[in-house]
Amino acid sequence: MRLLFAQDGSIATGKPALVGGTICVSPAEAPILNDVVLIKDGRIAAVGPGNSVKLSPGVKVLDCSGLTIAAGLWNSHVHFVPRKLTGQLHDMLNSLRVY
């Protein structure tokens, strides 16, 4: 997994568009593939399929193909579990007892 980090704010100025990456919304949801994240004035302005997010002139397009995009304030201590195993994991966690 290749990650794009933008914590220094270098892409937060202006109107960059992150195009073609895999967007991880949360560990509980399936990733969104090949969408666009449009940033305006340091905030996420739009997320969606490339044909639904209008990119105005002057937008700096950043090719994120092969990269994973996640929100900066997301809990980064996460153990990813394939969706097909989430039911088993849920059952296992519910069977634990606290002493």
Backbone bond lengths (Angstrom), bond angles and torsions (degrees), N, CA, C in turn:
res aa  C-N    CA-C-N  psi(-1)  N-CA   C-N-CA  omega(-1)  CA-C   N-CA-C  phi
1 M - - - 1.440 - - 1.525 108.23 -
2 R 1.326 117.04 124.05 1.458 121.71 176.31 1.517 107.94 -101.54
3 L 1.321 117.27 134.18 1.461 121.92 -175.82 1.522 111.01 -114.74
4 L 1.339 116.01 148.30 1.457 122.61 173.33 1.517 107.02 -107.67
5 F 1.341 117.06 118.82 1.452 121.47 177.62 1.517 108.64 -107.56
6 A 1.318 116.48 133.24 1.463 120.53 179.63 1.518 109.96 -131.00
7 Q 1.309 116.86 39.91 1.451 120.72 -174.50 1.512 113.53 -73.20
8 D 1.329 117.96 -18.55 1.453 119.15 -178.67 1.516 112.68 -80.76
9 G 1.328 118.13 -3.60 1.454 121.64 177.26 1.516 113.51 84.27
10 S 1.328 118.13 2.97 1.461 119.77 -175.88 1.519 113.35 -63.24
11 I 1.325 119.11 -28.79 1.461 119.32 177.64 1.521 111.23 -100.06
12 A 1.327 117.14 1.47 1.461 119.92 -177.45 1.524 112.41 -81.02
13 T 1.311 117.72 -13.78 1.454 119.91 179.15 1.521 109.09 -90.64
14 G 1.315 116.49 148.87 1.454 120.33 -179.46 1.511 111.57 75.07
15 K 1.352 116.07 -145.92 1.459 121.29 -177.80 1.521 110.34 -134.40
16 P 1.332 117.82 74.96 1.463 118.57 176.17 1.528 110.78 -78.74
17 A 1.326 115.72 154.39 1.461 122.27 174.84 1.520 107.69 -124.57
18 L 1.318 116.40 123.56 1.462 122.76 176.57 1.524 106.57 -90.40
19 V 1.314 117.04 113.69 1.462 121.53 -170.42 1.527 111.14 -119.32
20 G 1.344 115.50 132.49 1.456 120.91 169.94 1.513 116.47 88.68
21 G 1.312 118.65 1.95 1.459 120.81 -179.34 1.514 112.78 -85.39
22 T 1.322 115.27 174.06 1.462 121.86 173.23 1.514 107.26 -96.06
23 I 1.333 116.70 120.29 1.459 121.58 -175.53 1.527 109.14 -96.85
24 C 1.332 116.42 121.52 1.466 121.82 175.57 1.521 107.71 -99.46
25 V 1.328 115.25 108.30 1.460 121.14 -178.82 1.521 110.14 -79.32
26 S 1.329 116.54 -46.40 1.459 122.18 177.32 1.520 107.85 -161.58
27 P 1.334 116.46 160.58 1.465 118.92 178.87 1.529 113.08 -64.19
28 A 1.337 116.99 -20.51 1.459 120.95 -177.08 1.528 112.74 -87.07
29 E 1.333 118.03 -8.48 1.456 121.03 -177.23 1.528 110.55 -118.03
30 A 1.311 114.78 152.29 1.467 119.80 177.65 1.525 109.42 -66.45
31 P 1.329 117.86 145.11 1.455 119.88 177.55 1.527 111.23 -65.43
32 I 1.321 115.19 153.39 1.461 121.88 177.87 1.522 106.61 -99.93
33 L 1.311 116.61 125.50 1.463 121.22 -174.14 1.532 111.99 -98.32
34 N 1.323 116.13 139.07 1.462 124.14 170.58 1.525 114.47 55.23
35 D 1.307 117.86 40.51 1.458 120.95 177.40 1.522 110.68 -101.85
36 V 1.314 115.44 -177.39 1.462 123.04 -178.51 1.530 109.26 -119.15
37 V 1.331 115.95 135.42 1.461 121.59 171.67 1.528 105.80 -115.72
38 L 1.324 116.32 117.19 1.462 121.69 179.40 1.521 108.38 -101.47
39 I 1.319 116.29 127.35 1.467 122.14 -179.75 1.518 108.28 -110.87
40 K 1.330 116.10 132.81 1.461 120.99 178.27 1.519 108.34 -133.34
41 D 1.317 116.45 122.95 1.469 122.24 179.67 1.523 112.44 54.46
42 G 1.342 116.54 40.60 1.453 121.05 175.48 1.512 115.55 80.58
43 R 1.327 117.76 6.50 1.471 121.24 -179.67 1.518 109.81 -128.01
44 I 1.326 115.95 151.92 1.463 120.28 176.79 1.519 107.82 -69.81
45 A 1.331 116.40 120.33 1.461 121.82 -178.59 1.522 112.11 -97.95
46 A 1.326 117.59 -30.64 1.467 121.29 -178.92 1.515 109.98 -160.73
47 V 1.335 114.98 147.57 1.461 122.40 173.83 1.515 106.32 -138.90
48 G 1.317 116.58 133.85 1.452 118.82 177.67 1.504 112.18 168.89
49 P 1.345 115.48 -178.58 1.456 119.55 177.44 1.527 110.21 -59.65
50 G 1.317 115.50 149.17 1.454 120.27 -177.54 1.508 114.75 -53.27
51 N 1.332 117.49 -33.26 1.457 119.53 -178.69 1.528 113.15 -80.02
52 S 1.344 118.00 -8.07 1.465 119.70 -179.69 1.530 112.86 -104.87
53 V 1.329 117.50 -14.19 1.470 121.03 179.30 1.523 107.77 -102.29
54 K 1.329 115.96 113.28 1.460 120.37 -178.43 1.519 109.59 -81.31
55 L 1.321 115.48 125.58 1.457 121.52 178.32 1.522 108.37 -101.54
56 S 1.318 115.71 115.45 1.459 120.31 -178.92 1.529 110.39 -79.69
57 P 1.333 117.32 162.62 1.460 120.56 177.06 1.538 110.26 -56.97
58 G 1.298 116.60 141.86 1.459 121.13 179.74 1.510 114.76 93.90
59 V 1.332 117.12 -6.71 1.465 120.53 177.78 1.525 108.35 -73.06
60 K 1.336 115.95 131.79 1.465 120.47 177.35 1.519 107.61 -87.18
61 V 1.324 117.04 113.42 1.463 122.36 -178.68 1.526 108.81 -87.63
62 L 1.330 115.50 123.50 1.463 121.81 177.08 1.528 108.11 -108.97
63 D 1.316 116.98 116.52 1.460 121.80 -179.73 1.525 109.28 -73.36
64 C 1.322 116.09 112.83 1.466 121.43 -178.27 1.523 111.76 -107.94
65 S 1.322 116.62 19.68 1.463 120.29 178.03 1.524 109.34 -55.37
66 G 1.317 116.33 130.56 1.458 121.35 -179.72 1.521 113.85 82.11
67 L 1.350 117.24 0.84 1.466 120.80 179.48 1.519 110.71 -108.30
68 T 1.325 116.56 160.45 1.455 123.06 176.43 1.511 108.41 -109.91
69 I 1.328 116.78 133.03 1.462 122.86 -178.82 1.522 108.27 -112.78
70 A 1.335 117.06 128.51 1.468 121.96 177.49 1.520 108.42 -138.95
71 A 1.311 116.72 152.04 1.463 121.67 179.57 1.522 110.21 -61.77
72 G 1.321 117.16 145.16 1.459 122.46 -176.25 1.514 114.63 -67.32
73 L 1.312 117.94 -26.66 1.464 120.73 -178.65 1.523 111.69 -100.36
74 W 1.290 116.90 20.25 1.456 122.69 -179.31 1.517 108.80 -78.31
75 N 1.313 117.60 141.67 1.460 122.19 176.85 1.528 108.17 -60.93
76 S 1.319 116.38 110.93 1.461 119.30 -175.33 1.521 113.26 -85.13
77 H 1.334 118.12 -4.18 1.468 119.74 176.00 1.525 107.45 -96.38
78 V 1.321 115.19 80.65 1.455 121.58 -175.86 1.515 108.64 -128.43
79 H 1.300 115.94 139.15 1.454 121.52 174.99 1.526 106.86 -103.84
80 F 1.321 116.44 110.14 1.450 120.28 -178.24 1.516 109.97 -73.76
81 V 1.323 115.17 134.14 1.452 122.41 -180.00 1.527 106.80 -126.29
82 P 1.322 118.12 130.22 1.466 119.12 177.58 1.529 110.70 -55.84
83 R 1.322 116.72 142.48 1.471 121.44 -176.92 1.523 112.03 -54.39
84 K 1.329 117.61 -34.48 1.465 119.50 -177.78 1.525 111.94 -67.80
85 L 1.343 118.33 -16.58 1.461 121.33 -179.81 1.529 113.30 -102.86
86 T 1.340 118.50 -2.06 1.457 119.52 -175.63 1.525 112.22 -63.12
87 G 1.339 117.76 -34.88 1.464 120.11 177.57 1.514 111.60 -63.61
88 Q 1.340 116.43 -43.45 1.461 120.78 178.75 1.527 110.90 -65.27
89 L 1.327 116.50 -40.63 1.463 120.46 178.50 1.525 110.29 -63.99
90 H 1.329 116.75 -42.98 1.464 121.24 178.60 1.529 110.38 -59.43
91 D 1.337 117.18 -45.56 1.465 121.36 179.02 1.523 111.13 -62.04
92 M 1.334 116.14 -41.89 1.457 120.47 -179.10 1.535 110.51 -64.13
93 L 1.334 116.29 -45.43 1.466 119.33 -179.19 1.525 111.80 -65.89
94 N 1.328 116.92 -35.68 1.458 119.65 178.56 1.518 112.34 -70.80
95 S 1.324 117.74 -21.85 1.466 119.99 -179.61 1.524 112.80 -85.39
96 L 1.341 117.72 -9.26 1.462 120.49 179.57 1.513 110.68 -70.58
97 R 1.299 116.52 145.08 1.459 121.03 178.35 1.501 109.17 -117.94
98 V 1.295 116.74 141.57 1.468 122.00 177.37 1.511 108.18 -97.38
99 Y 1.323 117.28 128.16 1.474 121.52 -179.48 1.505 109.67 -111.98
